[in-house]
């Protein structure tokens, strides 16, 4: 979907989430905040085309529940499980540096 592609490239880190206090979305946004990242966050349930975007993200991720969906440097990285795995493996920070989301 064109809108997801366009929005995913607007900042170094973009998170598609829901505003209903999803614990996984909260975990991901808190992690990025603790790393000094200021991501663009799009709450799909508040967007008139949110359902269409959610279906597109589900297709891209290959899972029925795509929220949160994280893009780094315009590329879809994954959801909470993938982000946490990258972080625990020491690969998230270098990825964020390469995308220009953090400098130190």
N, C-alpha and C positions, 0 to 999 in steps of 0.2 A: 504494500500500500504506500502510495506516494507520501502521505502525511507522516507516517512513521519514519520513513527515510529522511524526510526534510527535517523533522524535529530532532532526530537522533544525531544530526550533524551540527546542531546549534551551539553546543558547548563541548568541552573535552569529555565530560561525563554527563550522561543523560539517563534518568531513571523514569520508567513508566510504572506507575503505581496506582493505588486506590486510596481514597481519603478516609476509608472506614477503619482506620487504625489497625491495619494488617500488621501483625507482629513481625513478619518477614521483611516487609517494606521498611518498617521502623529500624530493624536490625541493620539493613543495608545502608540506609541514609545516615544512621548514627555512626557506622563504621567510616563512611566517607568523610563525614564531618570531623571525626577524631583524627583523620589523616590530613586534615587541612584542605579538603576538596569542597568546592561549592558547586554541586551538580545542579543541572536543570531538572526539575521534578515535574512530571506531567501526571496529574491525577485523572485517570481515564473515566472514572465515574462522574466527573464534572465537565467532561468534554462532550459536545453533541455527537461527535463521531467516535466516541470512546469505545463503544461495542465493536465497531468495525476494526479499530486499531487493536483491541484485545484479541480478536480473532486472527488478525495478521500476525501478532506476536506469538500466539499459541502455535500457529503454523510454522513460524520460523524456529521456535524453540522445540517443537515436536512434543509439546505437553499441553494438557487441557487447561492448566492454571498457569498462565505466563507471568503473573504478577509477583514480585517486581521483575522487570526486565531491564537489564543494565547494558548501556552502550558506552564504550570507552574509545575515544578517537574515532567516532562514527561507526564502529564495528560492534555488532551484537556479541557480548561476552557471555551472557546467561542470566540466571536467576540467583537467588541467595546461595544455593549450594555451590555453584561454580565460583562466585565471588569469595565466599569464605574459604574454599579450597585454595584459590590463588593466594589469598592473604596468608593463610597458615603455611603455605609452601614458600613464602617469601617472593612471590612473583607479581603480586598486585602493585606494590609501590613502584617497581621499575616500569610496569605497564602504564601507570598513571604519570610518571615522569616523562616517558616517551610521548604520551598524548598531550603533554603540556598542562596537565591538571594540577601538578605540584612541581616545585622547583628544587626543593632540598631533599 
